[in-house]
């Protein structure tokens, strides 16, 4: 694969700023965009270079929240099931599969407790919805993991995947800017803000905008090309500022946690270390001279109050209730989607799970424990395959982000599945066409 042309890259990114503005005004265009993306992905899968469908899956990863916040007329889990459909279809075209056991085992362990949901709710739409909503994330993760276990990616291919993911996230920023402009004066409190989240759920917006920042930082430290590096650096700081403005702290915490975990690998290599230092110096200068004063003024000082507040917004109480539910139903749990009803008696209010780990324990019991251990095993295996400091850095950061996001926002977005899967991909020695070296040529 040829290096990315900075001019083409800027046009590609600018196009998505325009798309964000258009989609926020005309939801029908957002619907058309979502459907067209799936159609293009299907054509790619059916074509000669079908393995390149992972670029379409990367695009869906960045566009999922955009479609949701602009009112695209597609079902809520469209991004997850579109990814499952496209990568599943691509898997069917592969002559041979490798690394099958762990992804399939992970998802299979979550299936036995389905019977409990059906017994409680019957063969009803409510039962179908509960099962679909709570297992769509694990299903997408299993399919992404299985697909990426077949693939070896070169450095250029990985960078392209990251840029493809980032582009629709810029459209999210455009929607946020338009929403803020339409409101005029934004009132801030010590809670997450829907206006600065584009009128949509702050948790999801903060997470995906934060992911954009992380991917740009990884591009900044990994690329040797000056133009691409500075584009990534500017966007990284922009994404960070917008993530802070949502007042949903998870997005910023995900970025910080992923970078901290990847720090030893970055420090082990002089080039990566110098790039990180350069980014931090620029970031500190921008923060001290402009970003912090701007945020403080724009939020009337509430940004300091919000990020100094360490309360978990009832997440600890929900986790404790789910652990108690698991203690009462240790083998099979209570079934997918049923933990919130079981927790109702303990909490006194009905609330969806925020922490995937305790949700899995409460709803799947001992089989959920095994599923989480399989998930951890896949992560450890991926980290062990990474050899160089750059490989360790990228793998660690890409593993850390979904695992951290799952700790406070469950599996509401397909980005968790795709980014985790991307971290599992093998490393190609050559630069060209390695994306086509799958199946029996991989491992």
Phi, psi and omega in degrees: 000134181287152176301153182287130176282121183302324180294315177297321180298315180297318178298318179299316181289318180296323178304321183284335170296317178295320179298321179300317179295316181295316183295325180290336178269326185230091180303332179299325177292324176296319177298314179299319179298315180297316181291319180297321179301316179294320179297315179299317178301319179295318178296322178296315181298322182279351182271189185290315182265055188296337181290344177287002176299340179296335175292322176293320177297322176297320180295317177300322178303315179283335187267346186305308181292326176302313179297319181295314186284340179260009173074032176301137184276062173231158183293160192302318184268023183304315182300318181292312183287331174295319177295315178300316181298311185291312181289326176296319178295320178295321178299324180294338181271348180287139181289335184205142179253145173233157177063036186283323195300311187291313177300317181290323178295318179305310183286322181299326180294342181268357184276325185304324185285354177303324182301329181291320177297318180294320179295324181283317187255349182078180178278071187239168175298326179296319178293315179301316181295318180296316180292314181297315183296318187273342180253354179295321178296307176301323178297314178298320180296317180298316181292317178298316179298315181298317180294313184288339173295339180273350195246142168244131185242138173279171179299318180295321180294320178296317179298318179298318178301317180295316180294322178296323178291322185291322188307307179293341176290333173293326176297325176299318178297322179296320177296318179299313180299318180294322179294316179298317181296322182290332180279322181091262180269122181262128178268126180251142173234194177268025177237167179300151190244122182284330181294311180283004172252016178075022181078012183238181183300118182301325181300311182290318180296313179301318181297313183287323176294321175297321176299319176303318178298314181297314181297322178293322177296318178297322176293320181300316185277342186260334183276149177260349184273127189298313182300313180296323181296316183287327173299315180296320181295315179298316181293323179300313179294322179296313179299320180298317180297316180293324178294319176299319184295337178293340184064011170262110195287342186301321181299316179291319180297322178300314180297312181299315181296317180296319180290322178297317180293328180275352186303314180304321179292322178293320181289342182283349182235126183302319182294315179294320180297315180294321178296320179295317179298318179300315180297317181295320179296314178296317180299317179294321179294314179297319181296314185286324184274333185221307191298309182295312176301320179296311181297320180295318180288316184295325182262010182055038177081357184287342179297323178291321179296315183297313185276351171274345180278118183260010178295148185263013178052051177069005181296321179296319179296319179295318179298316180298320178295319180292323176295323177293320176299318177298318178300329180275341180224069192289333187276300184252355186071205182249359178102151180303129178084358186261350183297324182293329178285321178293325179286339181303320181292333182270324185266331183088003177212155183266122182214141177287154181294142174251335182249115184298325186294312179287331175297316180298319179295315183292323186265341183234355174061220183299324177296329175293322176301314179297320179298318179294324177293322176295318177301315178296322180297320177297319180295316180296319179298317179296317180296323180292331180284336179289128187254310185276163176303322178295316178298318178297319181298309182296316181296315181298312182295319182287333173283320185294319185301307180295324180293324176289318179299322179294338183285342182224356181220021178053221182234055186283342184235149181289344179303326179301312182293314185291314182294321176298315179298318179302323179294340182273347184297146177287170183251123180274142180280326181262168185268337195250133170060018181292339180295341180269356181268084184237184176061233187286355177267357189267298184222000000 
